[in-house]
Amino acid sequence: LQKPFSFIPEFSAFDLNLTILDYMMLVAKLKSTSLSKDQAKKLLQKVELFNDINMPLKKYSKGMKQRALLSLTLIGDSKTIILDEPTSGLDIF
């Protein structure tokens, strides 16, 4: 059985009124993957968005939105992740 893949587009079609935590829980449901809020928070720490967890996505910078997209691909068991312009808008560090 082959694992599904995840895709990060160059730009997102986020519902900008949601928080990233709400969005992650929605994506987990769409992927039929179990994801606790604690697991989501650990993923957000990895992409350095934990401190902005309660901020609506409309207040995120472009780089923050890129990192939010990356966090969404880390949900589940994707064997392959396809990135389109993954560093667009990210700071050098």
C-alpha positions as CSV (number, residue, x, y, z in Angstrom):
1,L,0.0,0.0,0.0
2,Q,1.5,3.3,-1.1
3,K,1.3,6.3,1.2
4,P,-0.3,9.5,-0.1
5,F,1.7,12.5,-1.0
6,S,1.3,16.1,0.2
7,F,1.6,19.3,-1.9
8,I,2.5,22.8,-0.9
9,P,1.5,25.4,-3.5
10,E,3.3,28.7,-4.0
11,F,0.4,30.5,-2.4
12,S,-2.5,29.4,-0.3
13,A,-6.2,29.6,-0.3
14,F,-6.6,29.8,3.5
15,D,-9.7,30.9,5.2
16,L,-7.9,33.8,6.7
17,N,-10.3,34.2,9.7
18,L,-9.2,30.8,11.1
19,T,-6.2,30.3,13.4
20,I,-3.5,27.8,12.2
21,L,-4.5,25.4,15.0
22,D,-8.1,25.4,13.8
23,Y,-6.9,25.0,10.2
24,M,-4.7,22.0,11.2
25,M,-7.6,20.3,12.9
26,L,-9.7,20.8,9.8
27,V,-7.0,19.4,7.5
28,A,-6.5,16.4,9.8
29,K,-10.2,15.6,9.5
30,L,-10.1,16.0,5.7
31,K,-7.1,13.7,5.6
32,S,-8.9,11.2,7.9
33,T,-5.9,11.4,10.2
34,S,-6.1,11.6,14.0
35,L,-4.3,14.7,15.3
36,S,-4.6,15.9,18.9
37,K,-4.1,19.6,19.7
38,D,-0.9,18.6,21.6
39,Q,0.5,17.0,18.4
40,A,-0.6,20.0,16.4
41,K,1.2,22.3,18.8
42,K,4.4,20.2,18.5
43,L,4.3,20.6,14.7
44,L,3.8,24.3,15.1
45,Q,6.9,24.5,17.3
46,K,8.9,22.8,14.6
47,V,7.9,25.5,12.1
48,E,8.2,28.3,14.7
49,L,4.6,29.3,14.7
50,F,3.7,28.2,18.3
51,N,3.8,31.8,19.6
52,D,1.3,32.8,17.0
53,I,-1.1,29.9,17.5
54,N,-4.1,32.1,18.4
55,M,-3.5,34.8,15.7
56,P,-5.9,34.7,12.7
57,L,-4.1,33.8,9.5
58,K,-5.0,37.1,8.0
59,K,-2.5,38.7,10.3
60,Y,0.3,36.4,9.2
61,S,3.2,37.6,7.0
62,K,3.9,35.8,3.8
63,G,6.7,33.8,5.4
64,M,4.5,32.8,8.3
65,K,1.9,31.6,5.8
66,Q,4.6,29.5,4.0
67,R,5.5,27.9,7.4
68,A,1.8,27.3,8.1
69,L,1.5,25.5,4.8
70,L,4.5,23.4,5.7
71,S,2.9,22.5,9.0
72,L,-0.1,21.2,7.2
73,T,1.9,18.9,5.0
74,L,3.5,17.4,8.2
75,I,0.0,16.1,9.2
76,G,-0.3,12.4,8.5
77,D,2.0,9.9,6.9
78,S,2.8,11.3,3.6
79,K,5.7,9.5,2.0
80,T,6.4,12.2,-0.5
81,I,6.0,16.0,-0.1
82,I,6.0,18.2,-3.2
83,L,7.0,21.8,-2.7
84,D,6.3,24.7,-5.1
85,E,8.5,27.7,-4.2
86,P,8.8,26.6,-0.6
87,T,11.2,29.4,0.4
88,S,9.3,32.3,-1.2
89,G,8.8,34.9,1.5
90,L,10.9,33.2,4.2
91,D,13.6,35.0,6.0
92,I,17.2,33.8,5.4
93,F,17.7,32.5,8.9
